[in-house]
């Protein structure tokens, strides 16, 4: 049985997050989306801590993660997720304005699935998100309890 992938967007820029959502929907990707404004919020969700919402064990997730965020940055979120035996299966796509080759290498070394630089230009950003949406629509994402979703 295929279950719908829940897309997690961790980005402190509300405008970028809205653009990502809108462009994913524009290409026909209507997966549920949950947004987090900082790294601590997404960590609390994934590790089932605090008082906010928490991840479900039987739901497949895909995380779109910005690097530059308040409280806990995206690189630290990635490090913690990939260090956890259960969460390490979570596909994490870095979606950030940082194009420093050292950051790209560092994130891949920590286990990110992909690294996409957000273009500054609106049209180019929209096109990049469309391409990302096509990628998401094709990728097989494992449940965190081991059952694949597509």
Steps between C-alpha positions, in 0.01 A plus 500: 500500500637841404457781749531867420832660591472790743737778393668685786630848418744651750564858387490817708414709192120484477509638144733222383286238674182632331674505160611141547148390594335695218738372234474139617121528474525673163669193349233272647676381814232515770675318782425633845759753615603597851715808551750579774647846558822385664720198551391439858135465393580233241726313744226502766254363241732227372627393842150526656600759761330806643136603482452543123396245241704183469577263215298184454690172484311373195528811281765550231669841515731701280680801650582817304754671722647850490845552652475852637232483771464633854538292817648193326644526149427250224842336510450411867148372426646283224776374732253400772256336258768294325657397834173343616457129409131541410501850347811446284270350232318833467579660162634851561533751217697810585323795335703809579654820367846384611708384205834475685664176377614424856136508621390281207774248581427513873126434450564211262752361748235510771259309277269743321319348203545807281617862520315768305599866496203739506543749214447864599293575188127417546457327161812289549390415854157393371664283233733341756202411722314355201798275429512408869129411486558270204781333693279460810219351292733224377707420809425199721495606865527245784276516802706547809378158616635340180200480262555678167268766364498646153 
